Amino acid sequence: MTTSQESTVAPKSTTLQVLFLLGVLIMFFTSLELMGDSFKLMGSGVAESLLRMTSNPFVGLFIGILATSLVQSSSTTTTLTVSLVAAGGLDIAGAIPIIMGANIGTSVTNTIVSLGSVTRKEEFRRAMAGATVHDFFNFLAVATLFPLELMFKFVSTPAAYLTDSIATVGGTQLLSPVKEITEPIAKFVISLSAENGIIVLIVGLALLFLSLRFLVTLLKSLVLGRSEQFLHKYIFGQPAISLLFGVGLTFLVQSSSITTSLTVPLVGAGILTVTQIYPFVLGANVGTTMTAIVAALVLASAGEPGSAEALRGVAAVKVALAHLFFNLYGIALFLPIKRLRNIPIRLSERLGDLAVKNRAYALGYLATVFFAIPLITILGTRNLEFSYDPPKPDRLEQGSTSRDPGTSTDRSAETDSSSPSSHAADSAVPFTEAVNIPSS
């Protein structure tokens, strides 16, 4: 876009620019809502079925990636997972790998957002790097922590100890201010489309590309100068502050997809660098775990103390806390040490360079990493037998009787079953009604 074109897109009055920016942000967030809803309309049943098919940790990991990529929301996947655990439809050993995979799957939205700049070479290079730094961090965290969890219960052990301390706290449903604005708009569009997932997806993509065109121009005109100095000095200037800002903002809006996707046009416009947003997206990873923790606390406090329902709720709390510890460990490994911190940053910048040379790299990366590899791995390893029995909270140990609601008493018997749904209980509550599952 040329300078003359940019001047015609953005109003010259600062007040009008701010109002226009708010309108464009609503359009941007609505597009994300619509894309998530479209995949739910086309594949929410598939995602739930996938979660119940986990037969070993490797299948669980890639089910987490694929299910989250389908619904474009780690909050949805993790909340649904803890709901399945609380309902007895999934055990702890099946759930923990799923939430690790959900961390990878959630960054598919960032990559889709970066494609909005595909026609502008330098902007696309920066946007692609800014979008995929989140991916590479998650790849590295899973590659490091998943084997440690399988061998030493590195993530599940502290989660079990902490569960005993907080499982009786209870929880409340959180309100997402962004969702309160975008959800009615999205529902209206969905009703006009007669709940056709393909039409909703097309509308969502159209709004995404349109909003990004205006968003980059408006951000450049508003942020250059004092606002840019404020961003550099106070929010993204110090890694610790940027990290905490990512945690807090994501906790408030209950969506890492929203907060991390918002940084993509900022990087694409050249306002921020990949290095500056890196701590922020790691903080967003932590912030998004709070949704499932709150949901699990609600489920844990639902039944009578000592009842099977309450014990399954305790198991759900452990799974949610394992997600939190997984992200905290990842940050501890790949943020403080410069050499390790630079790995995901350099990999994302390299991918940005490749994507600019040939746009097919970007599309191939998206299709291969988030859909093809998980699907092939699930099909190829579903009959693999692997013993994995993470530690249980003391309350589960004390409350377990003939049938353990939190984890299987005979893991090998389950993996020997001919049914891929051997983890699922014969009867379970409606999972999506158990808690208020956010859309992103």
N, C-alpha and C positions, 0 to 999 in steps of 0.2 A: 504494500500500500504506500503510495507516495505521500509527500507532505501535504500537498493540496487536497488529496483525498481524505487524509486524516482530519484536516481542518473542517471539512464539510460533514464529517461523521460526528464529531464532538462539539457540543455547544461551547461558546466562548466564555459565558458567565460561569464563575466558580460555583454559584448556587445551583444553576441549571446542570452543571457537570456532575455535582454531587447527587442531585435527584436522578439524573440520567443513569449514573453509576449504580444507584440503588435498584433502579428498574432493571438494569442489565444483570446485576447480581441475582435478582429474583428469577430472571429468565435462565441464568446459568444454573442455579440450584434446582429449578424446576426441571431443566433438561436432565440433570443427574437423577432426580426422582423418577422421571418418566422412563429413563433407560433401565433403572433398577426394577420398576414396576413391570416393564415390558418383558424382562427376563423371568420375572416371577409368574406372569401370565402364561408364558411359554414353557417355563421349566421349574416352577416352585415344587410341583409334585415330584419331578425328577430329582431335585436337590434333596428333598426329604427322604425319598427312597434310597438315594445314594448314601446318606448318613447312616441308614440302618443296615447297610450291606457290609460294613467293615468286618473283615475276617482276620486281619493281622495288621500290625502297626504301619506297614508300608502302604497297604491299601488305604488305611485310614488317612495317612498323610496326603495322598494324592486325591482322595475323595474330598478332603477339605479344600484343596486347591480348586478342583473342578466345580464343586457345589458353590463355592464363593464366587468363582468366575461367572457362573450361570446367573446368580442373583445380584452380583456386583456389590456385595455387602458382607464384610466380616462380622458385623454386629448381628445380622440376621442369622448367619451360619452358627456363630458361637452361642447366641441366645437359643436357637433351635436345638443345638447340641445339648446344652445344659437342661433344656426342657425334656429332651428325650431321656437323659440320665435320670432326671427326677421322676419321670413316668415309668421307669423300668424298661424302656425300650432300647437302651444303650448302656454299656458299662464304662467304668472309668478308663480301662485299658483301651477301649475303642475310641473314647472321646478325646483323650489328650493328643494323639497324633492328628486328629481332625482339626483341632484348634490351631495347631502349628501350621497345617496346610492353609488354613483360612487366612493367616498372615500374608501368605504369598498371593492368594487369589484376590484379595481386596485391592491390590495395586493395579489390577486390570483397568479400573476406571481412569487412573492417571494416564495410562498409555493411550486410551481412547481419546481423552481430552487433548493430549499432545498432537493428535492427528488433525485437530482443528487448525493447526498452523502449517499443514503440509505443503501449501502452495507458496509459502514464504521461507526461502531456504535457510537463512541464518536464524530466524525466529524458530523454525522447526528443529534445527540442530540443538539449540539451547533448550527448547521445550521438551524434546525427547530425552535429553540428559536429565533435566529436572524431574521428569515423570518416572524414569526408570532407576534413579538412585534408591528409591524406596524398594523397588524389586530386588536389586542386588544386595541391599542390606538384609532383606528377608531371606534370600537364597543362602547367604553366608551364615546367618543365624541358624537356619534350619540344618544346614550341612554340618554345623559345629555341635549344636545342642541336641539334635535328634538322636545321633549315636550315643551321646553321653547319657541321655535319658534312658535309652534302651539298656545300656550296660550298667549304669550306676544310679538310675532314678534321680538324676540331677535336678530335674524340674519338679517332679511330683512329690518328692520327700518334703521340701520346705512348705509346699502347698498343703500337704496333709497336716503338718504341725500347726500352720496358721488357721486352718479350717476349724480346728477344735476351739480356737479362741474367739472366732467371730461368727460361727454358724448360727448362733441364736440372736444375733443383733436384729435381724429382720431387715426389710427393705421397703422402699417406696418406688412408685413409678415416676421416672424422670420426664420432664417436659422438654422437648427440643424446640426452641423458638423458630429455627429455620423450618422445621417440619410443619409447624403450625401454619406457616405462610404458604409453603409449597404444596402441601398435601391436598388442600381443597382444589387448587388449580389442576393438579395432576388427576384427581378424581373426576373433575369436570371433563378433561381431555379423554380420559379412559371411557367415561360414559358416552361421549360423542363417538368414540371408535367402536362402540359395542363390545368393549373388552377384548379387542383384537390386538394381541401382543405385537404383531408385525407393524401395524399402523402406529401403535404407541411408540415403538422403537424408532420408526422413521421420523415422527414428530419430535421425539427427544433428540435425535441426532441433528435435525434441522435447527432446533433451538440452540443446541450446543455450539454448532458452527457459527450461527448468527451472533450469539452472545459473546463468543470468544473474539470475533472480529471487532466488536465494539469495545469489549473489555480491555484488550491490549492497548487500544488507542486512548481510552479514557484514563487508564492507569498511568500511561506515559505522561499525559498532560497534567494530571493531578499530582502525581508522586514526584516528578522531577522538581528539585529544589528542596524546600524545607521538609516536606513529607518524606522524600527519599532519604534525607539525612536522619530523620527520626527513625525510619525503618532500619537503617544501617547501624545507628548508634544505640538505640534502646531495645529493639526487638530481635533483630537478626545479627547484631554486632557481637554479642557474647553468646557462646554455645549454651551455657547453662540457662540463660534467660530464654533463648530461643526454644530450648527443650521444654522448659516449664510452660512457656506460652503454648506450645503444641499440645501438651497434656491438658491444660486448662480449657483451651478453645474447643478441643475435640470432646472433652467431657461435657461442655455446655451444649454443643450441637449434636452430640451422640453420633458422630459420623466422621471417621477418619477419611472417608472418600471425599467429603465436602472440604475438609480443611487442607488435605494434601493436594487435592485437585486445584484448589485456589492458588497454590504456589506455582503451578505450571505456567499460567500466563504471565506471572510476575518474572519468572526466569526467562520465558520466551521473549518478553519485552526488554530484557537486559537490565531490569531494575534490581534483581537479586541474582546471585550466583548459586550454582549447585552446592558449593561448600557452605554457603550461608544457610540454605534451607535444610541441609542434612540433619542437624540436631532437631529442627522443628518436626520433621516427618517421623523421627524416632520417638519424639514426645507424643505425636499423634497415635503411634502404635500403643502406647501405654494408656492414653486417654480413652481409646475405643474399648479397652478391656472392662471399663467400669460398667458399661451397659449390661454385659453378661453377669458381672458380679452382683449388681443390683437385682437382676432377674433371679439369680440363684438364691440370694438371700430371701427374696419373696417366697420362692418355692420351698426353701428350708423351713420357713416359719409357718407354712400352710397347715401341716398336720399336727396331731397331738404328739407331745414329746415321747420319743421311743417308738412311735408307730412306724410301719414300713414306709409310709409316705414321707414322714419327717427324715428318716434315714436316707432315703433316696435324695431328698433335698440337700442333705449334708454332702452326699457324693457330688451333687451338682455344684455346690460351693467349691469343692476341691478342684473340679475341672476348671471353673472360672478363674480361680486363683492360680492354677498352673499356667493359664494363658498370661496372667500378669507377670509371674516369675520368668516365664520364657522371654518376654520382652525386656524385662529388667536385666536379665543376664546378657541378652543381645546387645543392649546399650553399654553395659559394663565392658564387653569385649571389643566392640567396634566403634566406640566414641572417644575414650580418653587417649588411647595410644595412636599417635599420628600415622604410623605406617599401616596399621590396620584400618584406621579411619579413611585413609586415602584409597583403599581398595575399591569399595563400592562407588566412590566418587569418580575414580579414573575409568572404571568399567562402564559407568553410565555415560560418561563423556565420549568414550570410544564408540559406544553404540549410537550415540547422536551423530558422530562423524560418518558412520557407516550408513545410517538411515538417510542422510542428506545425499550421499553418493547414489543410493538406489532406494527409492521409497518402498520397494518390495521387502527390504530387510525389516522395516517397521511392521508391515502387515504379517510377514512370516514369523517374526518374533512373537507377536500377539497371538496368532493362531497356534503356534507350536508350543510355547511355554505354558499358556493358560488352558489349552484345550487338548491338543493332540497328545503331548507327552503324558499328562495325567490319565487320559482315557486309555492309552496303550498300556501304561504301567498297571492300572487297575485290572485290566483284562489279563495281563500277563502274570500277575502275582497274587491273584485272588485265592488260589489254592495252596499258596505257600504257608507252611506251618512255622510259627514263631512264638516262642514262649515269652510273654511280657506281662508281668503282674505288678503294677505300681503299688506302693504302700497306701494303706487306707487310713483315714482319720480314726482316732481312738473310739469315737462314738459308733463308727461302723463296725469296728472290731467287737465292741461290747454288745452292740445291738443285733449283730448277725445271728440268725438262727439256721434253719435248714436251707433257706435260700437267701443269698447275699444280694441286696438290692443295688449295691454300689459297684461290685466287681465280681467277676465269675469265680466260683470256687474250683472249677475244673476247666482251665483255659484250653487244654488239649482236646477235651470233649467237644468244645464249641468249634474249634477249627476243623475237627474231623467231620462235623456235620455236613451233609450234602447241600443243605440250604444256605445260601449266602446271607440270609437274614437271621442267622442263628442267634444273633445278639438281641433281637427284638422280642419283646414279651408278646404273649398272645393277645393281651388286652392292654390298652394304654389310653390315657386321656388325650383329647385333641390338643396337640402340641402347640399349634399357633394360637390357641385360645388360653393356654396356661399363663402366658405373660404377654405384655405388649411389645411385640417385636418391631423394632424400628426398620425403616426401609433402607437405610444406608449407614 
